[in-house]
Amino acid sequence: MAASKNMGEAYRNMEKGSFGVLNFRDLGVSSAENAENKKYIKEGLIFRSATLDNMDEEQVDAFLEMHKIRTILDLRTAHEGREGLPIDKSFPTSALETLTPTAVVMKDKKESSTEPNVSKEYETTGQGSLVRKKYKVDFAGRNFQRYCVFGSCSFRLKLYLIYLMTTCQRRKASYIVGQQVLSPMGVNKMYKEFATYCQGEMLAAMMVFVDPSNYPIEVHCTQGKDRTGIVSAFVMSIAGVPQDVIVNDYTKTQKGLAPVYDAMLEEVRKAGLSEDFAQAPASNMRDFLEFLTEKYGSVEGYLDAIGFGPELRDRVRQIICV
């Protein structure tokens, strides 16, 4: 494997149904891989993966035909990914402002059905009656940058970063943040910072799962590891999946990204980050879930705190649970 290759160039997933997408899996299938072989989530409704950017048009067509994806939940920043790709032609970006808890609850009172309306006919031009959507939620956006990243900097470092940004040296500023802020913080603590400072973004992401017309849903970030792992953990918790099974699903990322580990590690280092940003040990998710339990009483206690209350969680359960 050439060291200069990016993740897409270095490897394409050859597993059935992945169509080249890295770290791809069905949460219904993954959560059923437990000691009792108990099923918690209906298969074919929620998928998670790394970026979809590397699919060509033929792969996009086959991906949609097999999995009937209606909605993409993209958790990347505005600086990640590329524009005008084959996947973008089928999924126009939708506004998240319409996905407020109040609006959804009011709509729910008018519409009694919570069965996901899964389309059988798919065409990728976007010209038919089928509505496909992409919601973008920037977990590492303004709140994370302001309260976690910038808030963790010394006064001197803040001045230096301001200088770099105002002189159009964004790449260097990102490297400095990775090296001097995020690497010392580590992935384990970063998850807790996400939960603390990005509650609005967490709520926005979870609202996508409330509307039955959004299903099937594909959730992804760049690696399909951290941001995707957190959202997947919340969805599985709502469905009653035990925490050890949630942790097991998270650790599958280590295998899912193993073929591109060297290339990914190089990218991580170029960003000024430490090696743990390319890894997915069980301790990351286990400690995150324990943090939520210690601080909020439970995962559902945290969801209550961010505004994703019992009525919304019940709606999700009615849609996704076996």
MARKOLDREN-85346 format. One record per residue (C-alpha): residue in one letter; y, x, z. Coordinates in steps of 0.1 Angstrom, whole numbers, padded with zeros to 4 digits, always signed. Each point is the difference from the previous one (the first is absolute). Layout:
<atoms>
aYXZ/...
</atoms>
This chain:
<atoms>
m+0000+0000+0000/a+0033+0015-0010/a+0023+0004+0029/s+0031-0012-0020/k-0015-0034-0008/n+0012-0031+0018/m-0023-0026+0015/g-0003-0021-0032/e-0006+0030-0023/a-0024+0017+0024/y-0024-0029+0004/r-0006-0036-0010/n-0023-0022+0021/m-0032-0007-0019/e-0014-0026+0024/k-0007-0034-0014/g+0030-0023+0001/s+0025+0027+0008/f+0011+0007-0036/g+0013+0034+0010/v+0018-0011+0031/l-0004+0023+0030/n-0011-0012+0035/f-0007-0035-0013/r-0019-0026+0020/d-0003-0037+0007/l+0008-0008+0037/g-0026-0028+0000/v-0027+0025-0010/s+0012+0028+0022/s+0004-0021+0032/a-0035-0013-0005/e-0014+0035+0003/n-0007-0002+0037/a-0031+0001+0023/e-0006-0038-0002/n+0009-0002-0038/k+0024-0027+0011/k+0025-0013-0026/y+0035-0006+0012/i+0021-0001-0032/k-0008-0017-0033/e-0008+0024-0027/g+0023+0003-0030/l+0032-0010+0018/i+0015+0032+0014/f-0003+0035-0015/r+0015+0033+0011/s+0004+0033-0018/a+0022+0030-0009/t+0026-0003-0028/l-0007-0021-0031/d+0022+0022-0021/n-0027+0019-0017/m-0017-0029-0018/d+0004-0003-0038/e+0004-0034-0017/e-0038-0004-0006/q-0007+0008+0037/v+0027-0025+0011/d-0016-0027-0022/a-0035+0006+0014/f+0013+0003+0036/l+0017-0034-0002/e-0029-0016-0017/m-0024+0011+0026/h+0020-0005+0032/k+0024-0028-0011/i+0029+0017+0018/r+0030-0023+0003/t+0023+0020+0024/i+0006+0036+0006/l+0015+0011+0033/d+0015+0035-0007/l+0010+0018+0033/r+0015+0031-0016/t+0036+0012+0001/a+0023-0003-0029/h-0005+0037-0008/e-0038-0003-0003/g-0017-0009-0032/r+0013-0005-0035/e+0015-0029-0020/g-0012-0017-0031/l-0037+0006+0005/p-0028-0022-0014/i-0005-0017+0034/d+0037-0009+0002/k-0002-0021-0032/s-0023-0025+0018/f+0017+0000+0034/p+0038-0007+0000/t+0016+0009+0034/s+0008-0031+0021/a+0027-0004+0027/l-0013+0001+0036/e+0030-0020+0012/t-0019-0032-0008/l-0029+0010+0023/t+0016-0010+0034/p-0021-0015+0028/t+0022-0031+0001/a-0003-0006-0037/v-0037+0004+0000/v-0006-0023+0030/m+0022-0027-0016/k-0019+0003-0032/d-0033-0002+0019/k+0010-0033+0015/k+0004-0014-0035/e-0032+0016-0015/s-0031-0004+0020/s-0024+0022-0020/t-0004+0036+0010/e-0028+0008-0025/p+0009+0029-0022/n+0005-0011-0036/v-0019+0027-0018/s+0006+0000-0038/k-0029+0002-0023/e+0021+0008-0032/y+0020+0033-0002/e+0022+0014-0027/t+0020+0031+0007/t+0030-0007-0021/g+0016-0022+0026/q+0007-0027-0026/g-0024-0027+0012/s+0003-0025+0029/l-0016+0024+0025/v+0025+0015+0025/r-0006+0036+0011/k+0022+0017+0025/k+0007+0033+0015/y+0017+0003+0034/k+0014+0033+0011/v+0004+0008+0037/d+0014+0034+0008/f-0016+0010+0033/a+0017+0034+0000/g+0033-0015-0010/r+0034-0003+0016/n-0011-0009+0036/f-0026+0027+0001/q+0024+0026-0014/r+0028-0010+0023/y-0017-0006+0033/c-0030+0023-0002/v+0007+0028-0024/f+0038+0004+0004/g-0002-0010+0036/s-0024+0029+0007/c+0022+0026-0015/s+0022+0024+0019/f+0037-0003-0007/r-0001+0032-0020/l-0029-0012-0021/k+0018-0033-0006/l+0030+0018-0014/y-0022+0021-0022/l-0018-0030-0014/i+0033-0018-0006/y+0012+0030-0019/l-0032+0001-0021/m+0002-0037-0009/t+0036+0001-0009/t-0006+0030-0023/c-0028-0017-0018/q-0028+0021+0015/r-0022-0029+0010/r-0033+0019-0007/k+0010+0028+0024/a+0011-0025+0026/s-0033-0018-0002/y-0018+0033+0004/i+0020+0009+0031/v-0007-0035+0015/g-0037+0005-0007/q+0000+0035+0015/q+0022-0005+0031/v-0003-0037+0008/l-0032-0016-0013/s-0024+0029+0003/p+0008+0005+0038/m-0003-0037+0004/g-0034-0002-0017/v-0017-0030-0016/n-0013-0014+0033/k+0035-0003+0015/m+0014-0011-0034/y-0021-0032+0001/k+0015-0009+0034/e+0035+0007-0014/f-0007-0023-0029/a-0010-0027+0025/t+0031+0006+0021/y+0027+0004-0026/c-0013-0019-0031/q-0007-0034+0015/g+0020-0018-0027/e-0020+0018-0027/m-0033-0008+0018/l+0009-0037+0001/a+0010+0000-0037/a-0033+0015-0009/m-0020-0024+0021/m+0018-0030-0015/v-0016+0007-0034/f-0034-0011+0015/v+0013-0034+0012/d+0003-0016-0035/p-0034-0010-0015/s+0014+0001-0035/n+0004+0038+0005/y-0037+0007+0001/p-0018+0021-0010/i+0023+0028+0014/e-0001+0037-0007/v+0017+0022+0027/h+0009+0036-0007/c+0023+0029+0007/t-0004+0035-0015/q-0032+0012+0017/g-0011-0034+0013/k-0003+0016+0034/d+0028-0004+0025/r+0022-0030-0009/t-0028-0018-0018/g-0023+0008+0030/i+0024-0016+0025/v+0005-0032-0020/s-0038-0002-0006/a-0006+0004+0038/f+0024-0029+0007/v-0017-0023-0025/m-0035+0009+0013/s+0011-0006+0036/i+0013-0034-0009/a-0034-0007-0015/g-0017+0009+0032/v-0015+0033-0012/p-0009+0022+0030/q+0020+0032+0005/d-0029+0023-0006/v-0005-0016-0034/i+0037+0003-0008/v-0001+0037+0009/n-0031+0004-0022/d+0018-0015-0029/y+0029+0024+0005/t-0023+0031+0000/k-0014-0010-0034/t+0033+0014-0013/q-0012+0035+0008/k-0029-0005-0024/g+0021-0019-0025/l+0025+0028-0004/a-0025+0029+0005/p-0002+0008-0037/v+0037+0006-0002/y+0004+0016+0034/d+0011+0034-0013/a+0025-0015-0024/m+0013-0024+0027/l+0003+0029+0025/e+0021+0019-0024/e+0023-0030-0005/v+0003-0004+0038/r+0009+0037+0005/k+0026-0002-0028/a+0016-0029+0020/g+0002+0023+0031/l-0027-0020+0018/s-0030+0012+0020/e-0036-0004-0009/d-0006-0031+0021/f+0021-0020-0025/a-0029+0004-0024/q-0027-0011+0024/a-0012-0033+0015/p-0019+0007+0032/a-0012-0030+0021/s+0024+0011+0028/n+0030-0009-0020/m-0009-0037-0002/r-0017-0002+0034/d+0031+0015+0017/f+0023-0024-0019/l-0020-0031+0010/e+0000+0013+0036/f+0037+0005-0001/l+0006-0036-0011/t-0023-0012+0028/e+0017+0021+0026/k+0036-0010-0010/y-0005-0036-0013/g-0032-0011+0017/s-0019-0002-0033/v+0004+0002-0038/e+0009-0037+0000/g+0025+0006+0028/y+0017+0025-0024/l-0001-0025-0028/d+0017-0026+0023/a+0027+0026+0008/i+0009+0005-0037/g+0000-0037-0007/f-0034-0005-0015/g-0011-0026+0025/p-0031-0021+0006/e+0009-0026-0027/l+0003+0026-0027/r-0031+0018+0011/d-0020-0033+0000/r+0011-0006-0035/v-0013+0034-0011/r-0033-0006+0018/q-0005-0033-0018/i+0004+0018-0033/i-0019+0032+0005/c-0027-0005+0027/v-0036-0007-0009/
</atoms>
